[in-house]
Amino acid sequence: MPSRSLHFLVAAAALQALLHGGAALASEPVAGLVVAQLGPTSPGFKMNMNRSETGAPEATGVGPRPIEMHESGDAQWHSGSAHPSTGKDGQDKPAKDAPSRAAKADAAKPGASGPAPSAMDILREKLAAKLGARPAGDGKFAMQVSNRGESGENVVTAARPSAAAVAAARKRKPAAAAGDAGTDAAANAGQSLLPTHWDYAGDVGPDAWGKMRPEFSKCATGQRQSPIDIRGGIAVDLEPIKFEYRPSAFSVIDNGHTVQVNVEPGNSITITGKRYELVQFHFHRPSEERINGRQYDMVVHLVHKDVDGRLAVVAVLLDRGSAQAIVQTVWNNLPLEKGDEVRAGSRIDLMQLLPDDKRYYTYMGSLTTPPCSEGVLWMVMKQPVPISMDQVAIFSRLYPMNARPIQQADGRLIKESN
């Protein structure tokens, strides 16, 4: 159980933030203060605010596991519900017996009868307002806390409706009349809390991606989705891709969907006068792309981004044959746990991953994983690169199948190098 000094420290920080217009809160978030005192080492934590036997506010249920983890690495911190009130015998009453906020507000009006809200209740509500939390219909607050802000600090990132509010919104939607904007908004709020865990099979497979979150909608409604079966391309004199890869430091992470390699800056491609910086590369089994109906053992996607944020992906097909040196270097540095990132002690030269024949197919498509964003320039190398079956088997131990099904070409223009 956290010490009394921690309780007073959190309360003091909250009071200071309220008294000084949030300046203290901005400089050191209360959530970050709790993390600093508790020193959690896991990606998230959970905390419930209750009263101790002495009547003082006390943090309970502190633990290293978050209530809900998202792909972004954010955890949800669910703080409190209706808070217990103290009876005449000095014992806390169950939370369900606590007066509602509306009852407290009515009681606080001149001439009203009934108990007025306590100083601690007022503090909680003011603090929640400062943090951006809102009651979610059932008297509960749900604040999203990220332990990795852009600069690595602990930050309160958003307020979210509670699970009970989401369930209520879902129950209301079937009974709503068509075009009920208010009910649709409530349902959308619930939809935004659906799990962001997605996979390649079952209830969280590709058919469900577009329904998981509003930002994933393109997975279901997009008109320029990837991958496709590449056939019927127009043979033209395509401009060669200018690869500017050099030996670079790298790290390997198993992100829960694939093995991804993050490479230090300085690697790029140039095509049609635009320079795209290499961001990362990752693997799929079997190949997501097909060439005239043929699917290969694996594919590696090299993801690049230009200064305006536009993406260009080079796909290198991997076909059974001899061992591939770059692939083996990556496998040698596989992390033991999902989510861990292993910084390799050696360097990697991606020119060794490219085929000798650098002719390619090109078309406009999308990301092949949620959120399935479109406007992605695809360049699929025509010549496959060999990979040994032992190397394929190693990846299969982690991901037997992580390829999105083929999407409709929808009359898109496909060009190929002569």
Secondary structure, 3 states (H helix, E strand, C coil): CCCHHHHHHHHHHHHHHHHCCCHHHHHCCHHHHHHHHHCCCCCCCEEEEEECCCCCEEEEEEECCCCCECCCCCEEECCCCCCCCECCCCCECCHHHCCCHHHHHHHHCCCCCCCCCCHHHHHHHHHHHHHCCCCCCCCCCCEEEECCCCCCCCEEEEECCCHHHHHHHHHHHHHCCCCCHHHHHHHHHHHCCCCCCCCCCHHHCHHHHHHHCHHHCHHHHCCCCCCCEECCCEEECCCCCEEECCCEEEEEEECCCCEEEEECCCCEEEECCEEEEEEEEEEECCCCCEECCEECCEEEEEEEECCCCCEEEEEEEEEECCCCHHHHHHHHCCCCCCCCEEEEEEEECHHHHCCCCCCEEEEEEECCCCCCCEEEEEEEECCCEEECHHHHHHHHHHCCCCCCCCCCCCCCCCEEEC
